[in-house]
Every structure is written in structure tokens, then in C-alpha cells.
């Protein structure tokens, strides 16, 4: 790890990075500590200011170019700006719950998701975390890695178009699961099925072998244990109208993001270094994580349901 690539980057990149790091740390404190007191309000105002700097400065950074100088990161910046304005409007109207949901969405979308892209090969923060002698000696290398293989722009541009709307839908669905909701039983199966399909697709795309399948099953076994434990903390109930009442939480969002991040990082790494396909640790690690995430989501969903849900007999008059 070295800070030299960041220190040698352009001023706008440094401003963007420092503001994002500060917003990530401060946002965690503001979102998860006690709400409504003076410290929360002060921290919230500072955080909104930092997020404005993060979002606006991103429009002057064009490392990834998909549509001229623009990329999906800039779309996230637009959504972040819209979310900040909406969140401020909600709190001024005393709509606290709506304000809290939007602020959490901005935090995860504008910092966590966008931050994932900053650690991909070819970006300054990738060089900071993993080190890059070339980038340390030549700042221009951080924007375009000197290699004969495909660059970051080629990898993003080569991503199948169906991936982006699927990712958008999955993240929206994960975010909607953060709220208490009443839903039909069949709809509860959509997201676990999608997560399972993505994990199997990633396993097959990375080269299915008996060893990688074994690693996937080991990860799935651990995930099943974790999912069972988590389900006990948030059990669902059946209503008199046949719908399932579920308590909201952010775990589905995190699992969805984890599945996509694992698959995308694997694909990007293989595109830039095809020799990784023969690396047992790389292949088995990806298979293990995919099985872990998929089983956690599936078992957590199934185990949270009361036994009557599988018999079609409502038990609650609520």
C-alpha cells in the first residue's frame, strides 16, 4: 500500500478522494448512532456538504469513458445529487422515515457502490491499495495502465448491456427490502432465485471443475448456517389475507452487491491477466464466496418463514 499515486494525482482527484473518505467515515457515524440530537444534525449537514463535493467533483474525472467522457459512475453522481436534494426536502417537511431511507440509499449508492469502481485496475485507489511502481513514478500511468491487455475502459465497455439494468433492478429490490413490507409468497422467491442464478453463472463462467464445485458447496454450507442464524432474528409472519409480513433490513442489499462485485472483479482481473485462470486460490476463492452469498440469501429467506407458509394456511389476523 502506498499513498504516492494519490499524492501525485491531479488536484480534482485528490479533492474527490479525500471528500469521499471523510464522507464514508462520517456517514457511518451519522447513520448508525442516535438520531435527532444536535450532533446528528451537525454531522448530517457536514456529510451533505461532503457528498456534494464528491458528486460534483466526479464530473471532472473521466478515467472510464463509455459515452464520450461519461460513464455509469456519472449516472450515480446524478442520482446522488437528486437524492441529497430529496432527503433535505423530506426532513424539512418532518418526514423522518423517508429522509432516513433516502440518506441510507445515497450512502450505499454514492459511496459504497461508486467506491467499488475506484478500486478496479487502472484507477488511482487501486494503485494506492495494491501498489504500482509505475504509477508511483509516473502519475499519468494511474489514468491508463501500461499493459498490452485490455484496460479498464475496455472491460467496462465490453460488459454485456443486460448486466446494467439487471444490476439496477437488483439494487432497487435490495433497497426496498430494507423496509418493513407485506408481500406475496411467490415474490419472496424472486430475489433468492436471481442471486442463485448469478452465483451459478459466475461459477460456470470462471470454469467449472470438481474442485471449484467443491469450494462452492463448502461456501454454500457455511452460508446455510449463517442464513439460518440470521433468520431467527427477523422471522416473518403470515397475515389473514395470505401475504407475508417481513421486517426490513439491509442484508439483501449487501448480498446482492457482494455477488455482483465478486463476479465483476473476477471478470476484470481475468481480462487483464489471463494467467489467473490457472491460479487455484483465485478460482476457488471466487467459487467459495459465490456459494456463501447465494446460500445465505436463500436459506435466510426460507428459514424466516413460518411452517404454515408452505401449507397455504394463514395464521394471523393482523
C-alpha positions as CSV (number, residue, x, y, z in Angstrom):
1,X,0.0,0.0,0.0
2,X,1.3,3.5,-0.9
3,X,-0.2,6.9,-0.9
4,X,2.1,8.2,-3.6
5,X,-0.3,7.6,-6.6
6,X,-2.9,9.7,-4.8
7,X,-0.5,12.4,-3.8
8,X,0.7,12.7,-7.4
9,X,-2.8,12.6,-8.9
10,X,-4.5,15.8,-10.2
11,X,-6.0,18.2,-7.6
12,X,-9.6,17.3,-8.5
13,X,-8.9,13.6,-7.9
14,X,-7.3,14.3,-4.6
15,X,-10.3,16.5,-3.5
16,X,-12.7,13.8,-4.7
17,X,-10.9,11.1,-2.8
18,X,-10.4,12.9,0.4
19,X,-14.0,14.1,0.5
20,X,-15.2,10.5,-0.3
21,X,-13.1,9.0,2.5
22,X,-14.4,11.6,5.0
23,X,-18.0,11.1,3.9
24,X,-17.6,7.3,4.2
25,X,-16.4,7.6,7.8
26,X,-18.7,10.4,8.9
27,X,-21.7,8.9,7.2
28,X,-21.3,5.6,9.1
29,X,-21.4,7.6,12.4
30,X,-24.4,9.7,11.4
31,X,-26.5,6.8,10.0
32,X,-25.9,4.3,12.8
33,X,-25.7,6.4,16.0
34,X,-28.6,8.1,17.9
35,X,-30.8,10.3,15.7
36,X,-32.3,13.7,16.3
37,X,-29.8,15.4,18.6
38,X,-27.6,18.3,17.8
39,X,-24.6,16.2,17.0
40,X,-26.6,14.2,14.5
41,X,-27.9,17.4,12.8
42,X,-24.4,18.9,12.6
43,X,-22.9,15.7,11.3
44,X,-25.7,15.4,8.7
45,X,-25.1,18.9,7.4
46,X,-21.4,18.3,7.1
47,X,-22.0,15.0,5.4
48,X,-24.3,16.5,2.8
49,X,-21.6,19.1,2.1
50,X,-19.0,16.4,1.6
51,X,-21.3,14.4,-0.7
52,X,-21.9,17.5,-2.8
53,X,-18.1,17.8,-3.2
54,X,-17.8,14.1,-4.0
55,X,-20.6,14.1,-6.6
56,X,-19.7,17.4,-8.3
57,X,-16.0,16.7,-8.5
58,X,-16.7,13.3,-10.2
59,X,-17.9,15.2,-13.3
60,X,-14.3,16.4,-13.8
61,X,-12.8,12.9,-13.6
62,X,-13.0,10.9,-16.9
63,X,-10.9,7.7,-16.4
64,X,-13.7,5.5,-17.6
65,X,-15.1,6.6,-20.9
66,X,-18.2,4.8,-22.3
67,X,-20.3,7.6,-23.8
68,X,-17.8,10.2,-24.8
69,X,-16.2,11.3,-21.5
70,X,-19.0,9.9,-19.4
71,X,-19.6,6.5,-17.6
72,X,-22.0,4.8,-15.2
73,X,-20.2,6.5,-12.3
74,X,-21.5,9.8,-13.5
75,X,-25.0,8.4,-13.6
76,X,-24.6,7.5,-9.9
77,X,-23.4,11.1,-9.3
78,X,-26.6,12.5,-10.8
79,X,-28.7,10.1,-8.6
80,X,-26.7,11.1,-5.6
81,X,-27.3,14.8,-6.2
82,X,-31.1,14.1,-6.7
83,X,-31.1,12.0,-3.5
84,X,-29.4,14.7,-1.4
85,X,-32.0,17.3,-2.5
86,X,-34.9,14.9,-1.9
87,X,-33.5,14.0,1.6
88,X,-33.2,17.6,2.6
89,X,-36.8,18.3,1.4
90,X,-38.1,15.3,3.4
91,X,-36.5,16.4,6.7
92,X,-37.7,19.9,6.3
93,X,-41.2,18.5,5.9
94,X,-40.7,16.5,9.0
95,X,-40.9,13.2,7.1
96,X,-38.2,11.5,9.1
97,X,-38.6,7.9,7.9
98,X,-38.5,9.0,4.2
99,X,-35.5,11.1,5.0
100,X,-33.7,8.3,6.7
101,X,-34.3,5.8,3.8
102,X,-33.1,8.2,1.2
103,X,-29.9,9.1,3.2
104,X,-29.1,5.4,3.5
105,X,-29.7,4.9,-0.2
106,X,-27.4,7.8,-1.0
107,X,-24.7,6.4,1.3
108,X,-24.7,3.0,-0.2
109,X,-25.2,4.1,-3.8
110,X,-23.0,7.2,-3.8
111,X,-20.2,5.9,-1.7
112,X,-20.2,2.0,-1.4
113,X,-21.2,1.2,-5.0
114,X,-19.3,4.1,-6.6
115,X,-16.4,3.3,-4.4
116,X,-16.2,-0.2,-5.7
117,X,-15.3,1.1,-9.1
118,X,-12.5,3.2,-7.7
119,X,-10.6,0.0,-6.7
120,X,-10.7,-1.6,-10.1
121,X,-7.4,-2.0,-12.0
122,X,-6.3,1.3,-13.7
123,X,-7.8,3.6,-11.0
124,X,-5.7,5.6,-8.6
125,X,-7.1,4.0,-5.5
126,X,-6.3,0.5,-6.9
127,X,-2.6,1.7,-7.2
128,X,-2.9,3.1,-3.6
129,X,-4.2,-0.2,-2.1
130,X,-2.2,-2.7,-4.1
131,X,0.8,-0.7,-5.1
132,X,2.0,0.2,-8.5
133,X,5.7,1.2,-9.0
134,X,4.9,2.6,-12.5
135,X,2.1,4.7,-11.1
136,X,4.3,6.0,-8.2
137,X,7.0,7.2,-10.6
138,X,4.6,8.5,-13.3
139,X,1.2,9.9,-12.4
140,X,0.0,9.5,-16.0
141,X,0.1,5.8,-15.6
142,X,-2.7,5.9,-13.0
143,X,-5.1,7.0,-15.6
144,X,-4.1,4.4,-18.2
145,X,-2.1,1.4,-17.1
146,X,0.8,0.5,-19.4
147,X,0.0,-3.0,-20.5
148,X,-0.8,-4.9,-23.6
149,X,-4.0,-6.3,-22.3
150,X,-7.4,-4.6,-22.2
151,X,-7.7,-1.5,-20.0
152,X,-10.4,-0.6,-17.5
153,X,-12.4,1.3,-20.2
154,X,-12.3,-1.8,-22.5
155,X,-13.5,-4.0,-19.6
156,X,-16.5,-1.7,-18.7
157,X,-17.4,-1.1,-22.3
158,X,-17.2,-4.8,-23.0
159,X,-19.7,-5.7,-20.2
160,X,-22.9,-7.1,-21.7
161,X,-25.6,-4.4,-21.7
162,X,-28.1,-6.7,-19.9
163,X,-25.8,-6.5,-16.8
164,X,-26.5,-2.8,-16.1
165,X,-30.4,-3.0,-15.9
166,X,-30.2,-6.2,-14.0
167,X,-27.8,-4.6,-11.5
168,X,-30.1,-1.5,-11.2
169,X,-33.2,-3.7,-10.6
170,X,-31.3,-5.9,-8.1
171,X,-30.1,-2.9,-6.1
172,X,-33.5,-1.4,-6.2
173,X,-35.1,-4.6,-4.9
174,X,-32.4,-4.9,-2.2
175,X,-33.1,-1.4,-1.1
176,X,-36.8,-2.0,-1.0
177,X,-36.2,-4.9,1.3
178,X,-34.7,-2.5,3.9
179,X,-38.3,-1.5,4.8
180,X,-41.0,-3.5,6.5
181,X,-43.3,-4.9,3.9
182,X,-46.2,-7.2,3.1
183,X,-45.6,-9.3,0.0
184,X,-46.9,-12.4,-1.7
185,X,-45.0,-15.7,-1.1
186,X,-44.0,-16.1,-4.8
187,X,-42.4,-12.6,-4.9
188,X,-40.2,-13.6,-2.0
189,X,-38.7,-16.3,-4.2
190,X,-37.6,-13.8,-6.9
191,X,-34.5,-12.4,-5.3
192,X,-33.1,-15.7,-3.9
193,X,-33.6,-17.2,-7.3
194,X,-31.8,-14.3,-9.0
195,X,-28.9,-14.5,-6.6
196,X,-28.7,-18.3,-7.1
197,X,-28.7,-17.8,-10.9
198,X,-26.0,-15.2,-10.7
199,X,-23.8,-17.3,-8.5
200,X,-24.1,-20.4,-10.7
201,X,-23.5,-18.3,-13.8
202,X,-20.3,-16.9,-12.2
203,X,-19.2,-20.4,-11.3
204,X,-19.7,-21.7,-14.8
205,X,-18.1,-18.6,-16.4
206,X,-15.0,-19.0,-14.4
207,X,-14.5,-22.6,-15.5
208,X,-16.5,-25.3,-13.7
209,X,-14.3,-28.1,-12.3
210,X,-14.9,-30.7,-9.5
211,X,-12.6,-28.7,-7.2
212,X,-14.3,-25.4,-7.8
213,X,-17.7,-27.1,-7.4
214,X,-16.4,-28.4,-4.0
215,X,-15.4,-25.0,-3.0
216,X,-18.8,-23.6,-4.0
217,X,-20.5,-26.3,-1.9
218,X,-18.3,-25.6,1.1
219,X,-19.2,-21.9,0.9
220,X,-22.8,-22.8,0.5
221,X,-22.7,-24.9,3.6
222,X,-21.3,-22.1,5.6
223,X,-23.8,-19.7,4.1
224,X,-26.7,-22.0,5.0
225,X,-25.5,-21.9,8.6
226,X,-25.3,-18.1,8.6
227,X,-28.6,-17.8,6.9
228,X,-30.3,-20.0,9.4
229,X,-28.9,-18.0,12.3
230,X,-29.9,-14.6,10.7
231,X,-33.5,-15.9,10.0
232,X,-34.1,-16.4,13.7
233,X,-33.5,-12.6,14.3
234,X,-36.1,-11.5,11.8
235,X,-38.9,-14.1,11.5
236,X,-41.7,-13.4,9.0
237,X,-45.4,-13.9,9.7
238,X,-48.5,-14.8,7.6
239,X,-51.4,-12.3,7.5
240,X,-55.0,-13.2,7.2
241,X,-55.0,-12.1,3.5
242,X,-52.3,-14.6,2.7
243,X,-49.5,-12.1,2.4
244,X,-46.2,-12.5,4.2
245,X,-45.1,-9.7,6.6
246,X,-41.3,-9.2,6.7
247,X,-39.1,-7.0,8.7
248,X,-36.8,-4.8,6.7
249,X,-33.0,-5.0,6.9
250,X,-30.0,-4.2,4.7
251,X,-28.6,-7.7,4.4
252,X,-30.2,-8.5,1.0
253,X,-28.7,-5.3,-0.5
254,X,-25.3,-6.2,0.8
255,X,-25.5,-9.8,-0.5
256,X,-26.6,-8.5,-4.0
257,X,-23.8,-6.1,-4.1
258,X,-21.4,-8.8,-2.9
259,X,-22.4,-11.2,-5.7
260,X,-22.1,-8.6,-8.4
261,X,-18.8,-7.2,-7.0
262,X,-17.3,-10.7,-6.8
263,X,-18.3,-11.6,-10.3
264,X,-17.2,-8.3,-11.8
265,X,-13.8,-8.2,-10.1
266,X,-13.2,-11.8,-11.2
267,X,-14.0,-10.9,-14.8
268,X,-12.0,-7.8,-14.8
269,X,-9.0,-9.5,-13.2
270,X,-9.1,-12.3,-15.8
271,X,-9.4,-9.9,-18.7
272,X,-6.3,-8.1,-17.5
273,X,-4.4,-11.2,-16.5
274,X,-5.5,-14.4,-18.2
275,X,-2.9,-16.4,-16.2
276,X,-5.2,-16.0,-13.1
277,X,-7.4,-18.7,-14.6
278,X,-4.7,-21.2,-13.6
279,X,-4.4,-19.8,-10.1
280,X,-6.2,-22.2,-7.8
281,X,-6.6,-19.7,-4.9
282,X,-8.2,-17.2,-7.3
283,X,-10.7,-19.7,-8.8
284,X,-11.5,-21.5,-5.5
285,X,-11.9,-18.2,-3.6
286,X,-14.4,-16.9,-6.1
287,X,-16.4,-20.1,-6.1
288,X,-16.4,-20.2,-2.3
289,X,-17.7,-16.6,-1.9
290,X,-20.4,-17.1,-4.6
291,X,-21.7,-20.2,-2.8
292,X,-21.5,-18.4,0.6
293,X,-23.6,-15.4,-0.6
294,X,-26.1,-17.4,-2.5
295,X,-26.8,-19.9,0.3
296,X,-27.0,-17.1,2.9
297,X,-29.7,-15.3,0.9
298,X,-31.7,-18.5,0.1
299,X,-31.7,-20.1,3.5
300,X,-32.3,-16.9,5.3
301,X,-35.4,-16.3,3.2
302,X,-36.8,-19.8,3.6
303,X,-35.9,-20.2,7.3
304,X,-37.6,-16.9,8.2
305,X,-41.0,-18.2,7.0
306,X,-43.3,-20.0,9.4
307,X,-44.2,-23.6,8.6
308,X,-47.8,-22.6,7.7
309,X,-46.4,-20.6,4.7
310,X,-45.7,-23.9,2.9
311,X,-49.2,-25.2,3.7
312,X,-51.0,-22.1,2.5
313,X,-52.8,-21.6,5.8
314,X,-52.8,-18.0,7.2
315,X,-52.4,-17.9,10.9
316,X,-52.5,-14.2,11.8
317,X,-55.5,-11.9,11.9
318,X,-53.4,-8.7,11.7
